[in-house]
Amino acid sequence: MLQRPVELTQYTAAALAQVCDGFGIRRSMGRVGSSDDNALAESFRQGLKRETMHERLFSTMRQARLKIFQWLTYYNARRRHNALNYLSPVEFEQQHLRAAKPSIAA
């Protein structure tokens, strides 16, 4: 018996649809089998897998969750992103705030 890929099943599950509807989230899916439709998410997921789980076994689910949490914290705060001119999100935000701050004329 053929089974649907886990990723597709996760995104189309009725339970997920109910949660999204409950929070007013509109789900969006592109063509089946086309990673080009969601390149940003595919790139993010590939980085997460490569940098946290590749060739690594965790003894417990807690260890796996901690490693993923640490990576997400790094990714969202300190990792340099080419979309931000190779600044980290924190550096980008600080630069933006400095530029937006009105200067006081003497």
Z-matrix of the N, CA and C atoms (Angstrom, degrees):
N
C 1 1.442
C 2 1.529 1 109.53
N 3 1.317 2 118.11 1 131.84
C 4 1.453 3 122.42 2 178.72
C 5 1.514 4 110.35 3 -82.30
N 6 1.321 5 114.95 4 140.14
C 7 1.457 6 120.05 5 176.53
C 8 1.519 7 108.85 6 -113.95
N 9 1.308 8 116.03 7 150.65
C 10 1.453 9 120.70 8 175.84
C 11 1.515 10 108.48 9 -71.77
N 12 1.343 11 118.68 10 150.03
C 13 1.462 12 120.49 11 176.23
C 14 1.528 13 110.52 12 -57.82
N 15 1.314 14 116.29 13 146.32
C 16 1.468 15 121.36 14 -177.74
C 17 1.518 16 111.22 15 -58.01
N 18 1.348 17 117.37 16 -43.80
C 19 1.461 18 119.58 17 -177.14
C 20 1.528 19 111.34 18 -59.02
N 21 1.316 20 117.66 19 -46.37
C 22 1.457 21 121.11 20 -179.38
C 23 1.522 22 110.75 21 -64.13
N 24 1.310 23 116.87 22 -42.33
C 25 1.452 24 121.23 23 179.45
C 26 1.525 25 110.69 24 -60.49
N 27 1.338 26 116.26 25 -42.48
C 28 1.463 27 120.03 26 -179.50
C 29 1.520 28 111.60 27 -60.23
N 30 1.334 29 116.85 28 -43.70
C 31 1.455 30 120.36 29 -174.03
C 32 1.522 31 112.88 30 -78.50
N 33 1.308 32 118.41 31 -18.20
C 34 1.457 33 120.20 32 -178.20
C 35 1.525 34 112.50 33 -108.06
N 36 1.306 35 117.04 34 2.08
C 37 1.462 36 120.61 35 -177.15
C 38 1.524 37 110.83 36 -62.64
N 39 1.325 38 115.15 37 142.17
C 40 1.467 39 120.99 38 179.90
C 41 1.517 40 111.33 39 -60.96
N 42 1.323 41 117.26 40 -36.75
C 43 1.468 42 120.16 41 -179.73
C 44 1.526 43 110.62 42 -63.80
N 45 1.322 44 116.63 43 -41.64
C 46 1.464 45 119.69 44 177.89
C 47 1.521 46 110.25 45 -64.08
N 48 1.327 47 116.55 46 -41.94
C 49 1.464 48 120.62 47 178.83
C 50 1.521 49 111.00 48 -58.82
N 51 1.323 50 116.86 49 -41.43
C 52 1.464 51 120.71 50 179.93
C 53 1.524 52 111.37 51 -64.82
N 54 1.320 53 116.83 52 -42.79
C 55 1.469 54 120.03 53 179.22
C 56 1.522 55 110.20 54 -63.92
N 57 1.327 56 116.51 55 -46.52
C 58 1.462 57 119.92 56 179.07
C 59 1.523 58 111.25 57 -59.68
N 60 1.321 59 116.27 58 -45.96
C 61 1.461 60 120.34 59 178.69
C 62 1.522 61 111.25 60 -59.74
N 63 1.324 62 115.99 61 -40.34
C 64 1.461 63 121.11 62 -179.98
C 65 1.522 64 113.21 63 -62.28
N 66 1.347 65 116.32 64 -30.72
C 67 1.461 66 120.59 65 -179.82
C 68 1.528 67 112.26 66 -100.38
N 69 1.322 68 116.49 67 4.99
C 70 1.459 69 119.99 68 179.62
C 71 1.518 70 113.33 69 71.68
N 72 1.332 71 117.45 70 28.42
C 73 1.457 72 121.97 71 -179.21
C 74 1.520 73 108.94 72 -95.28
N 75 1.324 74 116.13 73 127.81
C 76 1.461 75 120.67 74 177.53
C 77 1.526 76 108.97 75 -92.15
N 78 1.310 77 116.40 76 119.81
C 79 1.463 78 120.67 77 179.71
C 80 1.512 79 109.59 78 -80.39
N 81 1.317 80 115.54 79 149.17
C 82 1.453 81 120.61 80 179.50
C 83 1.520 82 108.67 81 -140.03
N 84 1.299 83 116.34 82 128.30
C 85 1.456 84 120.98 83 176.37
C 86 1.518 85 108.60 84 -130.66
N 87 1.314 86 116.07 85 139.32
C 88 1.453 87 120.99 86 177.35
C 89 1.516 88 110.24 87 -89.76
N 90 1.312 89 114.66 88 -159.62
C 91 1.461 90 120.24 89 179.83
C 92 1.524 91 110.77 90 -66.31
N 93 1.297 92 117.55 91 144.03
C 94 1.454 93 122.69 92 178.38
C 95 1.521 94 109.20 93 -64.81
N 96 1.328 95 116.36 94 131.06
C 97 1.455 96 121.60 95 176.04
C 98 1.511 97 114.94 96 80.99
N 99 1.306 98 119.22 97 8.03
C 100 1.458 99 121.80 98 -179.30
C 101 1.522 100 109.95 99 -112.85
N 102 1.326 101 116.04 100 99.92
C 103 1.461 102 119.23 101 179.31
C 104 1.522 103 111.92 102 -69.53
N 105 1.358 104 117.06 103 -19.29
C 106 1.462 105 120.02 104 178.38
C 107 1.522 106 111.83 105 -63.14
N 108 1.321 107 118.09 106 -25.97
C 109 1.462 108 120.96 107 -179.29
C 110 1.524 109 111.72 108 -69.02
N 111 1.310 110 117.31 109 -20.67
C 112 1.460 111 120.56 110 -177.06
C 113 1.522 112 109.80 111 -141.70
N 114 1.328 113 116.49 112 52.92
C 115 1.460 114 122.26 113 -172.77
C 116 1.528 115 112.34 114 -60.80
N 117 1.316 116 117.90 115 -39.28
C 118 1.462 117 119.95 116 -178.41
C 119 1.525 118 111.20 117 -64.36
N 120 1.317 119 116.79 118 -46.56
C 121 1.464 120 120.07 119 179.05
C 122 1.524 121 111.08 120 -65.71
N 123 1.325 122 116.91 121 -38.67
C 124 1.467 123 120.11 122 178.66
C 125 1.524 124 110.19 123 -64.35
N 126 1.318 125 117.89 124 -41.15
C 127 1.461 126 121.96 125 179.04
C 128 1.529 127 110.79 126 -64.64
N 129 1.326 128 116.25 127 -43.94
C 130 1.461 129 121.16 128 178.38
C 131 1.526 130 110.47 129 -60.14
N 132 1.322 131 116.24 130 -48.48
C 133 1.462 132 120.58 131 -177.42
C 134 1.529 133 111.18 132 -65.45
N 135 1.309 134 116.92 133 -38.81
C 136 1.458 135 121.08 134 177.80
C 137 1.526 136 110.36 135 -62.80
N 138 1.334 137 117.36 136 -42.94
C 139 1.463 138 120.83 137 177.58
C 140 1.516 139 112.23 138 -63.64
N 141 1.318 140 116.10 139 -43.08
C 142 1.465 141 121.09 140 178.05
C 143 1.525 142 110.40 141 -59.27
N 144 1.312 143 116.56 142 -48.28
C 145 1.464 144 120.12 143 -178.82
C 146 1.532 145 110.89 144 -64.92
N 147 1.318 146 117.65 145 -45.95
C 148 1.469 147 121.49 146 -177.06
C 149 1.528 148 111.48 147 -65.54
N 150 1.324 149 116.82 148 -41.63
C 151 1.458 150 120.27 149 -172.74
C 152 1.524 151 114.28 150 -89.18
N 153 1.315 152 118.63 151 -12.62
C 154 1.471 153 118.96 152 -179.18
C 155 1.518 154 113.70 153 -121.23
N 156 1.308 155 118.35 154 -31.90
C 157 1.461 156 119.20 155 -169.86
C 158 1.512 157 115.32 156 -120.22
N 159 1.319 158 118.87 157 -11.68
C 160 1.453 159 121.27 158 -175.54
C 161 1.533 160 111.08 159 -61.25
N 162 1.317 161 115.75 160 122.33
C 163 1.465 162 123.51 161 178.87
C 164 1.528 163 112.58 162 53.99
N 165 1.317 164 116.76 163 37.06
C 166 1.459 165 121.53 164 -179.60
C 167 1.517 166 109.34 165 -129.84
N 168 1.304 167 116.08 166 134.82
C 169 1.458 168 121.43 167 174.81
C 170 1.519 169 108.48 168 -112.95
N 171 1.305 170 116.34 169 135.66
C 172 1.455 171 121.65 170 177.86
C 173 1.525 172 108.42 171 -104.22
N 174 1.331 173 116.23 172 141.35
C 175 1.462 174 120.56 173 179.62
C 176 1.515 175 111.90 174 -73.10
N 177 1.337 176 115.36 175 -32.35
C 178 1.460 177 119.61 176 -177.45
C 179 1.532 178 109.68 177 -137.11
N 180 1.315 179 115.13 178 160.77
C 181 1.460 180 120.78 179 175.00
C 182 1.526 181 109.83 180 -63.39
N 183 1.320 182 116.38 181 -34.58
C 184 1.474 183 121.07 182 179.60
C 185 1.534 184 110.76 183 -61.03
N 186 1.335 185 116.51 184 -42.36
C 187 1.462 186 119.81 185 178.14
C 188 1.528 187 111.04 186 -62.64
N 189 1.322 188 116.72 187 -42.48
C 190 1.464 189 120.89 188 179.35
C 191 1.524 190 110.76 189 -63.58
N 192 1.311 191 116.48 190 -45.14
C 193 1.471 192 120.44 191 179.69
C 194 1.526 193 111.36 192 -63.07
N 195 1.332 194 116.98 193 -40.46
C 196 1.467 195 120.81 194 179.21
C 197 1.522 196 110.36 195 -63.62
N 198 1.326 197 117.34 196 -44.30
C 199 1.463 198 120.64 197 179.76
C 200 1.529 199 110.79 198 -62.46
N 201 1.320 200 117.23 199 -42.82
C 202 1.464 201 120.63 200 178.48
C 203 1.523 202 110.59 201 -65.53
N 204 1.335 203 117.69 202 -41.84
C 205 1.463 204 121.13 203 177.83
C 206 1.526 205 110.66 204 -61.19
N 207 1.327 206 117.06 205 -43.46
C 208 1.462 207 120.50 206 178.94
C 209 1.526 208 110.77 207 -61.73
N 210 1.335 209 116.50 208 -42.01
C 211 1.457 210 119.75 209 179.98
C 212 1.524 211 110.71 210 -66.17
N 213 1.332 212 117.44 211 -42.45
C 214 1.459 213 120.36 212 179.03
C 215 1.526 214 111.37 213 -62.30
N 216 1.315 215 117.05 214 -39.28
C 217 1.467 216 121.00 215 176.88
C 218 1.525 217 110.08 216 -62.34
N 219 1.327 218 116.28 217 -45.81
C 220 1.464 219 121.44 218 176.82
C 221 1.531 220 110.49 219 -60.96
N 222 1.328 221 116.90 220 -48.40
C 223 1.458 222 121.82 221 -177.02
C 224 1.528 223 111.35 222 -60.94
N 225 1.317 224 117.03 223 -42.44
C 226 1.463 225 121.42 224 -175.66
C 227 1.515 226 114.29 225 -82.85
N 228 1.324 227 118.07 226 -10.21
C 229 1.462 228 119.22 227 -177.49
C 230 1.530 229 113.38 228 -123.54
N 231 1.319 230 117.60 229 -46.18
C 232 1.463 231 119.46 230 -168.89
C 233 1.525 232 116.01 231 -113.27
N 234 1.316 233 118.29 232 -21.48
C 235 1.463 234 119.81 233 -176.12
C 236 1.519 235 110.27 234 -70.32
N 237 1.315 236 116.60 235 135.20
C 238 1.467 237 121.10 236 178.96
C 239 1.526 238 109.15 237 -76.35
N 240 1.328 239 115.42 238 136.01
C 241 1.462 240 121.56 239 -177.89
C 242 1.526 241 109.51 240 -118.44
N 243 1.324 242 116.78 241 131.73
C 244 1.462 243 118.44 242 179.70
C 245 1.525 244 111.65 243 -64.47
N 246 1.328 245 118.47 244 -28.42
C 247 1.465 246 121.32 245 178.01
C 248 1.532 247 111.54 246 -67.88
N 249 1.334 248 117.12 247 -16.25
C 250 1.470 249 121.94 248 178.99
C 251 1.528 250 110.21 249 -109.87
N 252 1.325 251 116.52 250 31.34
C 253 1.466 252 122.34 251 -177.52
C 254 1.520 253 111.85 252 55.76
N 255 1.310 254 115.60 253 40.66
C 256 1.461 255 124.46 254 177.82
C 257 1.528 256 113.11 255 59.58
N 258 1.328 257 115.22 256 33.00
C 259 1.462 258 121.53 257 170.13
C 260 1.516 259 107.95 258 -102.27
N 261 1.322 260 116.36 259 156.38
C 262 1.460 261 119.07 260 172.00
C 263 1.527 262 107.62 261 -76.55
N 264 1.315 263 118.69 262 160.01
C 265 1.468 264 119.47 263 177.50
C 266 1.532 265 112.66 264 -56.30
N 267 1.325 266 117.30 265 -38.04
C 268 1.469 267 120.09 266 178.83
C 269 1.525 268 110.28 267 -65.40
N 270 1.337 269 117.22 268 -45.68
C 271 1.465 270 120.51 269 178.72
C 272 1.533 271 110.89 270 -62.76
N 273 1.317 272 116.51 271 -41.98
C 274 1.462 273 121.15 272 179.52
C 275 1.522 274 110.66 273 -61.15
N 276 1.334 275 116.51 274 -45.58
C 277 1.459 276 120.14 275 -179.96
C 278 1.528 277 111.42 276 -64.61
N 279 1.324 278 117.18 277 -42.14
C 280 1.460 279 120.24 278 178.87
C 281 1.525 280 110.85 279 -62.91
N 282 1.332 281 116.18 280 -42.13
C 283 1.465 282 120.62 281 178.20
C 284 1.530 283 110.59 282 -62.77
N 285 1.318 284 116.18 283 -42.44
C 286 1.458 285 121.04 284 179.18
C 287 1.537 286 110.87 285 -63.48
N 288 1.325 287 116.70 286 -43.15
C 289 1.462 288 120.18 287 -179.77
C 290 1.522 289 111.63 288 -65.95
N 291 1.330 290 117.08 289 -38.46
C 292 1.473 291 119.87 290 177.18
C 293 1.518 292 111.01 291 -64.03
N 294 1.338 293 116.32 292 -41.37
C 295 1.458 294 120.22 293 -179.16
C 296 1.524 295 111.88 294 -69.03
N 297 1.318 296 117.47 295 -31.21
C 298 1.464 297 121.80 296 -177.58
C 299 1.520 298 112.84 297 -84.80
N 300 1.325 299 116.69 298 -15.73
C 301 1.470 300 121.01 299 -177.64
C 302 1.525 301 109.81 300 -72.03
N 303 1.311 302 117.68 301 124.81
C 304 1.461 303 120.12 302 179.57
C 305 1.525 304 110.69 303 -67.29
N 306 1.315 305 115.20 304 137.79
C 307 1.462 306 118.28 305 178.85
C 308 1.530 307 108.86 306 -88.79
N 309 1.310 308 115.40 307 148.70
C 310 1.462 309 121.83 308 -179.79
C 311 1.519 310 108.43 309 -96.84
N 312 1.319 311 115.77 310 121.30
C 313 1.458 312 119.95 311 179.53
C 314 1.504 313 109.76 312 -81.31
N 315 1.316 314 116.26 313 138.72
C 316 1.468 315 120.08 314 -179.26
C 317 1.500 316 110.89 315 -87.75
